[in-house]
């Protein structure tokens, strides 16, 4: 039996675009404030994960993703 339904059950919201670096920083801050090991993180071209990321792994994901985005996007938004 796949664990995917746990993710789909937890996914109650929607996605919306981040249009500025300030909005991205606010998103990261929100995730950090609500980081209790309940966030499912995955690339959209992959299957949803079987379980949420542990607290420390989410922080590492945030740091690496933020650095990647800021280093690789020439736009200043």
BAMI-618688 format. One record per atom (N, C-alpha, C, O): residue number from 1; residue in one letter; atom name; x, y, z. Coordinates in steps of 0.02 Angstrom, whole numbers, plus 50000, padded with zeros to 5 digits. Layout:
<pos = NUM, code = A, site = CA, x = X, y = Y, z = Z>
...
***
This chain:
<pos = 1, code = X, site = N, x = 50042, y = 49941, z = 50000>
<pos = 1, code = X, site = CA, x = 50000, y = 50000, z = 50000>
<pos = 1, code = X, site = C, x = 50044, y = 50062, z = 50000>
<pos = 1, code = X, site = O, x = 50092, y = 50066, z = 50038>
<pos = 2, code = X, site = N, x = 50029, y = 50109, z = 49959>
<pos = 2, code = X, site = CA, x = 50068, y = 50171, z = 49953>
<pos = 2, code = X, site = C, x = 50054, y = 50218, z = 50010>
<pos = 2, code = X, site = O, x = 49998, y = 50221, z = 50037>
<pos = 3, code = X, site = N, x = 50105, y = 50255, z = 50030>
<pos = 3, code = X, site = CA, x = 50097, y = 50305, z = 50082>
<pos = 3, code = X, site = C, x = 50072, y = 50372, z = 50053>
<pos = 3, code = X, site = O, x = 50057, y = 50418, z = 50091>
<pos = 4, code = X, site = N, x = 50066, y = 50377, z = 49989>
<pos = 4, code = X, site = CA, x = 50046, y = 50439, z = 49957>
<pos = 4, code = X, site = C, x = 49981, y = 50467, z = 49984>
<pos = 4, code = X, site = O, x = 49976, y = 50528, z = 49991>
<pos = 5, code = X, site = N, x = 49930, y = 50427, z = 49999>
<pos = 5, code = X, site = CA, x = 49868, y = 50456, z = 50025>
<pos = 5, code = X, site = C, x = 49878, y = 50499, z = 50087>
<pos = 5, code = X, site = O, x = 49839, y = 50546, z = 50097>
<pos = 6, code = X, site = N, x = 49928, y = 50485, z = 50129>
<pos = 6, code = X, site = CA, x = 49941, y = 50527, z = 50188>
<pos = 6, code = X, site = C, x = 49957, y = 50598, z = 50165>
<pos = 6, code = X, site = O, x = 49932, y = 50646, z = 50194>
<pos = 7, code = X, site = N, x = 49998, y = 50604, z = 50114>
<pos = 7, code = X, site = CA, x = 50015, y = 50670, z = 50088>
<pos = 7, code = X, site = C, x = 49953, y = 50703, z = 50059>
<pos = 7, code = X, site = O, x = 49939, y = 50761, z = 50074>
<pos = 8, code = X, site = N, x = 49917, y = 50667, z = 50018>
<pos = 8, code = X, site = CA, x = 49858, y = 50696, z = 49985>
<pos = 8, code = X, site = C, x = 49806, y = 50717, z = 50036>
<pos = 8, code = X, site = O, x = 49770, y = 50766, z = 50026>
<pos = 9, code = X, site = N, x = 49800, y = 50680, z = 50090>
<pos = 9, code = X, site = CA, x = 49753, y = 50699, z = 50143>
<pos = 9, code = X, site = C, x = 49777, y = 50763, z = 50178>
<pos = 9, code = X, site = O, x = 49737, y = 50805, z = 50197>
<pos = 10, code = X, site = N, x = 49842, y = 50769, z = 50187>
<pos = 10, code = X, site = CA, x = 49870, y = 50827, z = 50221>
<pos = 10, code = X, site = C, x = 49868, y = 50890, z = 50177>
<pos = 10, code = X, site = O, x = 49865, y = 50946, z = 50202>
<pos = 11, code = X, site = N, x = 49870, y = 50880, z = 50111>
<pos = 11, code = X, site = CA, x = 49872, y = 50936, z = 50065>
<pos = 11, code = X, site = C, x = 49802, y = 50965, z = 50058>
<pos = 11, code = X, site = O, x = 49761, y = 50940, z = 50020>
<pos = 12, code = X, site = N, x = 49789, y = 51017, z = 50095>
<pos = 12, code = X, site = CA, x = 49722, y = 51047, z = 50096>
<pos = 12, code = X, site = C, x = 49722, y = 51116, z = 50064>
<pos = 12, code = X, site = O, x = 49669, y = 51145, z = 50052>
<pos = 13, code = X, site = N, x = 49780, y = 51142, z = 50050>
<pos = 13, code = X, site = CA, x = 49785, y = 51211, z = 50025>
<pos = 13, code = X, site = C, x = 49791, y = 51215, z = 49950>
<pos = 13, code = X, site = O, x = 49764, y = 51174, z = 49913>
<pos = 14, code = X, site = N, x = 49827, y = 51264, z = 49930>
<pos = 14, code = X, site = CA, x = 49839, y = 51276, z = 49859>
<pos = 14, code = X, site = C, x = 49908, y = 51308, z = 49852>
<pos = 14, code = X, site = O, x = 49936, y = 51334, z = 49900>
<pos = 15, code = X, site = N, x = 49933, y = 51307, z = 49792>
<pos = 15, code = X, site = CA, x = 49996, y = 51339, z = 49778>
<pos = 15, code = X, site = C, x = 49983, y = 51408, z = 49748>
<pos = 15, code = X, site = O, x = 49935, y = 51419, z = 49712>
<pos = 16, code = X, site = N, x = 50027, y = 51455, z = 49765>
<pos = 16, code = X, site = CA, x = 50023, y = 51520, z = 49733>
<pos = 16, code = X, site = C, x = 50093, y = 51545, z = 49724>
<pos = 16, code = X, site = O, x = 50138, y = 51527, z = 49762>
<pos = 17, code = X, site = N, x = 50103, y = 51586, z = 49675>
<pos = 17, code = X, site = CA, x = 50170, y = 51607, z = 49657>
<pos = 17, code = X, site = C, x = 50202, y = 51654, z = 49707>
<pos = 17, code = X, site = O, x = 50168, y = 51693, z = 49741>
<pos = 18, code = X, site = N, x = 50267, y = 51649, z = 49711>
<pos = 18, code = X, site = CA, x = 50307, y = 51695, z = 49750>
<pos = 18, code = X, site = C, x = 50335, y = 51746, z = 49700>
<pos = 18, code = X, site = O, x = 50370, y = 51727, z = 49653>
<pos = 19, code = X, site = N, x = 50320, y = 51810, z = 49710>
<pos = 19, code = X, site = CA, x = 50337, y = 51860, z = 49660>
<pos = 19, code = X, site = C, x = 50394, y = 51907, z = 49680>
<pos = 19, code = X, site = O, x = 50413, y = 51951, z = 49641>
<pos = 20, code = X, site = N, x = 50421, y = 51898, z = 49740>
<pos = 20, code = X, site = CA, x = 50476, y = 51942, z = 49760>
<pos = 20, code = X, site = C, x = 50520, y = 51904, z = 49811>
<pos = 20, code = X, site = O, x = 50499, y = 51855, z = 49841>
<pos = 21, code = X, site = N, x = 50581, y = 51929, z = 49819>
<pos = 21, code = X, site = CA, x = 50626, y = 51899, z = 49868>
<pos = 21, code = X, site = C, x = 50598, y = 51907, z = 49938>
<pos = 21, code = X, site = O, x = 50606, y = 51863, z = 49980>
<pos = 22, code = X, site = N, x = 50565, y = 51963, z = 49950>
<pos = 22, code = X, site = CA, x = 50534, y = 51975, z = 50015>
<pos = 22, code = X, site = C, x = 50479, y = 51923, z = 50029>
<pos = 22, code = X, site = O, x = 50475, y = 51897, z = 50085>
<pos = 23, code = X, site = N, x = 50438, y = 51908, z = 49979>
<pos = 23, code = X, site = CA, x = 50387, y = 51856, z = 49988>
<pos = 23, code = X, site = C, x = 50418, y = 51788, z = 50001>
<pos = 23, code = X, site = O, x = 50393, y = 51750, z = 50042>
<pos = 24, code = X, site = N, x = 50474, y = 51773, z = 49967>
<pos = 24, code = X, site = CA, x = 50508, y = 51710, z = 49979>
<pos = 24, code = X, site = C, x = 50534, y = 51707, z = 50050>
<pos = 24, code = X, site = O, x = 50527, y = 51656, z = 50084>
<pos = 25, code = X, site = N, x = 50564, y = 51761, z = 50074>
<pos = 25, code = X, site = CA, x = 50589, y = 51763, z = 50142>
<pos = 25, code = X, site = C, x = 50533, y = 51753, z = 50193>
<pos = 25, code = X, site = O, x = 50541, y = 51719, z = 50243>
<pos = 26, code = X, site = N, x = 50475, y = 51783, z = 50179>
<pos = 26, code = X, site = CA, x = 50417, y = 51774, z = 50223>
<pos = 26, code = X, site = C, x = 50392, y = 51702, z = 50223>
<pos = 26, code = X, site = O, x = 50372, y = 51676, z = 50275>
<pos = 27, code = X, site = N, x = 50393, y = 51671, z = 50164>
<pos = 27, code = X, site = CA, x = 50374, y = 51600, z = 50161>
<pos = 27, code = X, site = C, x = 50421, y = 51558, z = 50203>
<pos = 27, code = X, site = O, x = 50398, y = 51517, z = 50243>
<pos = 28, code = X, site = N, x = 50486, y = 51568, z = 50195>
<pos = 28, code = X, site = CA, x = 50535, y = 51529, z = 50235>
<pos = 28, code = X, site = C, x = 50522, y = 51541, z = 50309>
<pos = 28, code = X, site = O, x = 50523, y = 51493, z = 50348>
<pos = 29, code = X, site = N, x = 50511, y = 51604, z = 50329>
<pos = 29, code = X, site = CA, x = 50498, y = 51619, z = 50400>
<pos = 29, code = X, site = C, x = 50436, y = 51582, z = 50425>
<pos = 29, code = X, site = O, x = 50436, y = 51555, z = 50481>
<pos = 30, code = X, site = N, x = 50384, y = 51581, z = 50384>
<pos = 30, code = X, site = CA, x = 50323, y = 51545, z = 50404>
<pos = 30, code = X, site = C, x = 50335, y = 51471, z = 50413>
<pos = 30, code = X, site = O, x = 50312, y = 51440, z = 50461>
<pos = 31, code = X, site = N, x = 50372, y = 51442, z = 50366>
<pos = 31, code = X, site = CA, x = 50387, y = 51370, z = 50371>
<pos = 31, code = X, site = C, x = 50429, y = 51356, z = 50433>
<pos = 31, code = X, site = O, x = 50418, y = 51306, z = 50468>
<pos = 32, code = X, site = N, x = 50477, y = 51399, z = 50448>
<pos = 32, code = X, site = CA, x = 50519, y = 51390, z = 50507>
<pos = 32, code = X, site = C, x = 50478, y = 51395, z = 50571>
<pos = 32, code = X, site = O, x = 50489, y = 51356, z = 50618>
<pos = 33, code = X, site = N, x = 50432, y = 51442, z = 50574>
<pos = 33, code = X, site = CA, x = 50391, y = 51451, z = 50634>
<pos = 33, code = X, site = C, x = 50344, y = 51392, z = 50645>
<pos = 33, code = X, site = O, x = 50325, y = 51378, z = 50702>
<pos = 34, code = X, site = N, x = 50325, y = 51358, z = 50593>
<pos = 34, code = X, site = CA, x = 50279, y = 51302, z = 50597>
<pos = 34, code = X, site = C, x = 50314, y = 51236, z = 50583>
<pos = 34, code = X, site = O, x = 50283, y = 51189, z = 50559>
<pos = 35, code = X, site = N, x = 50378, y = 51232, z = 50597>
<pos = 35, code = X, site = CA, x = 50418, y = 51172, z = 50581>
<pos = 35, code = X, site = C, x = 50416, y = 51123, z = 50639>
<pos = 35, code = X, site = O, x = 50457, y = 51125, z = 50685>
<pos = 36, code = X, site = N, x = 50367, y = 51078, z = 50635>
<pos = 36, code = X, site = CA, x = 50360, y = 51026, z = 50686>
<pos = 36, code = X, site = C, x = 50368, y = 50957, z = 50655>
<pos = 36, code = X, site = O, x = 50344, y = 50907, z = 50682>
<pos = 37, code = X, site = N, x = 50404, y = 50955, z = 50599>
<pos = 37, code = X, site = CA, x = 50414, y = 50891, z = 50565>
<pos = 37, code = X, site = C, x = 50353, y = 50866, z = 50528>
<pos = 37, code = X, site = O, x = 50345, y = 50806, z = 50519>
<pos = 38, code = X, site = N, x = 50311, y = 50912, z = 50505>
<pos = 38, code = X, site = CA, x = 50250, y = 50892, z = 50470>
<pos = 38, code = X, site = C, x = 50247, y = 50914, z = 50397>
<pos = 38, code = X, site = O, x = 50196, y = 50904, z = 50364>
<pos = 39, code = X, site = N, x = 50302, y = 50943, z = 50371>
<pos = 39, code = X, site = CA, x = 50301, y = 50968, z = 50302>
<pos = 39, code = X, site = C, x = 50325, y = 50914, z = 50253>
<pos = 39, code = X, site = O, x = 50378, y = 50883, z = 50262>
<pos = 40, code = X, site = N, x = 50286, y = 50904, z = 50201>
<pos = 40, code = X, site = CA, x = 50304, y = 50859, z = 50146>
<pos = 40, code = X, site = C, x = 50339, y = 50901, z = 50093>
<pos = 40, code = X, site = O, x = 50311, y = 50950, z = 50069>
<pos = 41, code = X, site = N, x = 50400, y = 50882, z = 50075>
<pos = 41, code = X, site = CA, x = 50439, y = 50920, z = 50027>
<pos = 41, code = X, site = C, x = 50462, y = 50874, z = 49972>
<pos = 41, code = X, site = O, x = 50489, y = 50820, z = 49984>
<pos = 42, code = X, site = N, x = 50451, y = 50895, z = 49910>
<pos = 42, code = X, site = CA, x = 50473, y = 50855, z = 49853>
<pos = 42, code = X, site = C, x = 50472, y = 50898, z = 49789>
<pos = 42, code = X, site = O, x = 50437, y = 50948, z = 49786>
<pos = 43, code = X, site = N, x = 50509, y = 50877, z = 49740>
<pos = 43, code = X, site = CA, x = 50508, y = 50909, z = 49675>
<pos = 43, code = X, site = C, x = 50443, y = 50891, z = 49641>
<pos = 43, code = X, site = O, x = 50420, y = 50834, z = 49646>
<pos = 44, code = X, site = N, x = 50414, y = 50938, z = 49606>
<pos = 44, code = X, site = CA, x = 50348, y = 50926, z = 49577>
<pos = 44, code = X, site = C, x = 50348, y = 50874, z = 49521>
<pos = 44, code = X, site = O, x = 50295, y = 50850, z = 49502>
<pos = 45, code = X, site = N, x = 50407, y = 50857, z = 49496>
<pos = 45, code = X, site = CA, x = 50409, y = 50804, z = 49445>
<pos = 45, code = X, site = C, x = 50422, y = 50735, z = 49476>
<pos = 45, code = X, site = O, x = 50434, y = 50687, z = 49440>
<pos = 46, code = X, site = N, x = 50418, y = 50732, z = 49542>
<pos = 46, code = X, site = CA, x = 50426, y = 50668, z = 49578>
<pos = 46, code = X, site = C, x = 50361, y = 50649, z = 49612>
<pos = 46, code = X, site = O, x = 50315, y = 50690, z = 49618>
<pos = 47, code = X, site = N, x = 50357, y = 50588, z = 49635>
<pos = 47, code = X, site = CA, x = 50299, y = 50566, z = 49673>
<pos = 47, code = X, site = C, x = 50300, y = 50598, z = 49742>
<pos = 47, code = X, site = O, x = 50353, y = 50612, z = 49769>
<pos = 48, code = X, site = N, x = 50241, y = 50611, z = 49771>
<pos = 48, code = X, site = CA, x = 50240, y = 50637, z = 49839>
<pos = 48, code = X, site = C, x = 50276, y = 50589, z = 49887>
<pos = 48, code = X, site = O, x = 50274, y = 50529, z = 49877>
<pos = 49, code = X, site = N, x = 50308, y = 50617, z = 49938>
<pos = 49, code = X, site = CA, x = 50346, y = 50575, z = 49984>
<pos = 49, code = X, site = C, x = 50301, y = 50533, z = 50030>
<pos = 49, code = X, site = O, x = 50243, y = 50549, z = 50039>
<pos = 50, code = X, site = N, x = 50331, y = 50481, z = 50057>
<pos = 50, code = X, site = CA, x = 50294, y = 50437, z = 50103>
<pos = 50, code = X, site = C, x = 50286, y = 50468, z = 50172>
<pos = 50, code = X, site = O, x = 50240, y = 50451, z = 50209>
<pos = 51, code = X, site = N, x = 50331, y = 50514, z = 50189>
<pos = 51, code = X, site = CA, x = 50327, y = 50545, z = 50256>
<pos = 51, code = X, site = C, x = 50354, y = 50616, z = 50253>
<pos = 51, code = X, site = O, x = 50392, y = 50633, z = 50207>
<pos = 52, code = X, site = N, x = 50336, y = 50657, z = 50301>
<pos = 52, code = X, site = CA, x = 50361, y = 50725, z = 50303>
<pos = 52, code = X, site = C, x = 50435, y = 50728, z = 50322>
<pos = 52, code = X, site = O, x = 50463, y = 50680, z = 50349>
<pos = 53, code = X, site = N, x = 50467, y = 50784, z = 50306>
<pos = 53, code = X, site = CA, x = 50537, y = 50793, z = 50323>
<pos = 53, code = X, site = C, x = 50545, y = 50805, z = 50398>
<pos = 53, code = X, site = O, x = 50505, y = 50841, z = 50428>
<pos = 54, code = X, site = N, x = 50597, y = 50777, z = 50428>
<pos = 54, code = X, site = CA, x = 50613, y = 50794, z = 50498>
<pos = 54, code = X, site = C, x = 50632, y = 50868, z = 50502>
<pos = 54, code = X, site = O, x = 50651, y = 50899, z = 50452>
<pos = 55, code = X, site = N, x = 50626, y = 50896, z = 50561>
<pos = 55, code = X, site = CA, x = 50639, y = 50967, z = 50573>
<pos = 55, code = X, site = C, x = 50706, y = 50990, z = 50544>
<pos = 55, code = X, site = O, x = 50708, y = 51040, z = 50508>
<pos = 56, code = X, site = N, x = 50759, y = 50955, z = 50559>
<pos = 56, code = X, site = CA, x = 50826, y = 50977, z = 50536>
<pos = 56, code = X, site = C, x = 50833, y = 50972, z = 50461>
<pos = 56, code = X, site = O, x = 50867, y = 51014, z = 50431>
<pos = 57, code = X, site = N, x = 50801, y = 50924, z = 50430>
<pos = 57, code = X, site = CA, x = 50805, y = 50917, z = 50357>
<pos = 57, code = X, site = C, x = 50766, y = 50973, z = 50322>
<pos = 57, code = X, site = O, x = 50787, y = 50995, z = 50268>
<pos = 58, code = X, site = N, x = 50711, y = 50994, z = 50351>
<pos = 58, code = X, site = CA, x = 50675, y = 51050, z = 50320>
<pos = 58, code = X, site = C, x = 50717, y = 51113, z = 50322>
<pos = 58, code = X, site = O, x = 50720, y = 51150, z = 50273>
<pos = 59, code = X, site = N, x = 50750, y = 51126, z = 50378>
<pos = 59, code = X, site = CA, x = 50793, y = 51185, z = 50383>
<pos = 59, code = X, site = C, x = 50849, y = 51182, z = 50331>
<pos = 59, code = X, site = O, x = 50865, y = 51232, z = 50300>
<pos = 60, code = X, site = N, x = 50878, y = 51124, z = 50322>
<pos = 60, code = X, site = CA, x = 50931, y = 51116, z = 50272>
<pos = 60, code = X, site = C, x = 50903, y = 51128, z = 50202>
<pos = 60, code = X, site = O, x = 50935, y = 51161, z = 50161>
<pos = 61, code = X, site = N, x = 50844, y = 51102, z = 50188>
<pos = 61, code = X, site = CA, x = 50811, y = 51112, z = 50124>
<pos = 61, code = X, site = C, x = 50800, y = 51187, z = 50112>
<pos = 61, code = X, site = O, x = 50815, y = 51212, z = 50057>
<pos = 62, code = X, site = N, x = 50775, y = 51223, z = 50161>
<pos = 62, code = X, site = CA, x = 50763, y = 51294, z = 50155>
<pos = 62, code = X, site = C, x = 50828, y = 51331, z = 50138>
<pos = 62, code = X, site = O, x = 50830, y = 51372, z = 50092>
<pos = 63, code = X, site = N, x = 50880, y = 51317, z = 50176>
<pos = 63, code = X, site = CA, x = 50943, y = 51351, z = 50165>
<pos = 63, code = X, site = C, x = 50971, y = 51338, z = 50095>
<pos = 63, code = X, site = O, x = 50993, y = 51384, z = 50060>
<pos = 64, code = X, site = N, x = 50972, y = 51275, z = 50075>
<pos = 64, code = X, site = CA, x = 50999, y = 51257, z = 50009>
<pos = 64, code = X, site = C, x = 50957, y = 51285, z = 49952>
<pos = 64, code = X, site = O, x = 50984, y = 51310, z = 49903>
<pos = 65, code = X, site = N, x = 50891, y = 51281, z = 49958>
<pos = 65, code = X, site = CA, x = 50847, y = 51306, z = 49906>
<pos = 65, code = X, site = C, x = 50851, y = 51381, z = 49900>
<pos = 65, code = X, site = O, x = 50853, y = 51408, z = 49845>
<pos = 66, code = X, site = N, x = 50852, y = 51416, z = 49956>
<pos = 66, code = X, site = CA, x = 50858, y = 51489, z = 49955>
<pos = 66, code = X, site = C, x = 50923, y = 51510, z = 49921>
<pos = 66, code = X, site = O, x = 50922, y = 51555, z = 49879>
<pos = 67, code = X, site = N, x = 50977, y = 51479, z = 49940>
<pos = 67, code = X, site = CA, x = 51042, y = 51496, z = 49909>
<pos = 67, code = X, site = C, x = 51040, y = 51482, z = 49834>
<pos = 67, code = X, site = O, x = 51063, y = 51524, z = 49794>
<pos = 68, code = X, site = N, x = 51014, y = 51425, z = 49814>
<pos = 68, code = X, site = CA, x = 51010, y = 51408, z = 49743>
<pos = 68, code = X, site = C, x = 50969, y = 51460, z = 49705>
<pos = 68, code = X, site = O, x = 50991, y = 51484, z = 49653>
<pos = 69, code = X, site = N, x = 50911, y = 51476, z = 49730>
<pos = 69, code = X, site = CA, x = 50868, y = 51524, z = 49696>
<pos = 69, code = X, site = C, x = 50900, y = 51592, z = 49689>
<pos = 69, code = X, site = O, x = 50899, y = 51623, z = 49636>
<pos = 70, code = X, site = N, x = 50929, y = 51616, z = 49743>
<pos = 70, code = X, site = CA, x = 50960, y = 51683, z = 49741>
<pos = 70, code = X, site = C, x = 51023, y = 51684, z = 49698>
<pos = 70, code = X, site = O, x = 51037, y = 51735, z = 49666>
<pos = 71, code = X, site = N, x = 51060, y = 51629, z = 49696>
<pos = 71, code = X, site = CA, x = 51121, y = 51626, z = 49655>
<pos = 71, code = X, site = C, x = 51105, y = 51618, z = 49581>
<pos = 71, code = X, site = O, x = 51145, y = 51639, z = 49539>
<pos = 72, code = X, site = N, x = 51049, y = 51587, z = 49564>
<pos = 72, code = X, site = CA, x = 51036, y = 51569, z = 49495>
<pos = 72, code = X, site = C, x = 50981, y = 51609, z = 49461>
<pos = 72, code = X, site = O, x = 50967, y = 51597, z = 49402>
<pos = 73, code = X, site = N, x = 50951, y = 51656, z = 49495>
<pos = 73, code = X, site = CA, x = 50901, y = 51699, z = 49464>
<pos = 73, code = X, site = C, x = 50930, y = 51769, z = 49458>
<pos = 73, code = X, site = O, x = 50944, y = 51801, z = 49508>
<pos = 74, code = X, site = N, x = 50937, y = 51791, z = 49396>
<pos = 74, code = X, site = CA, x = 50967, y = 51856, z = 49384>
<pos = 74, code = X, site = C, x = 50918, y = 51913, z = 49399>
<pos = 74, code = X, site = O, x = 50939, y = 51970, z = 49412>
<pos = 75, code = X, site = N, x = 50854, y = 51899, z = 49396>
<pos = 75, code = X, site = CA, x = 50804, y = 51950, z = 49408>
<pos = 75, code = X, site = C, x = 50807, y = 51973, z = 49481>
<pos = 75, code = X, site = O, x = 50821, y = 51933, z = 49526>
<pos = 76, code = X, site = N, x = 50793, y = 52037, z = 49492>
<pos = 76, code = X, site = CA, x = 50793, y = 52063, z = 49560>
<pos = 76, code = X, site = C, x = 50722, y = 52062, z = 49589>
<pos = 76, code = X, site = O, x = 50713, y = 52077, z = 49648>
<pos = 77, code = X, site = N, x = 50674, y = 52046, z = 49550>
<pos = 77, code = X, site = CA, x = 50604, y = 52045, z = 49571>
<pos = 77, code = X, site = C, x = 50588, y = 52105, z = 49613>
<pos = 77, code = X, site = O, x = 50532, y = 52113, z = 49635>
***
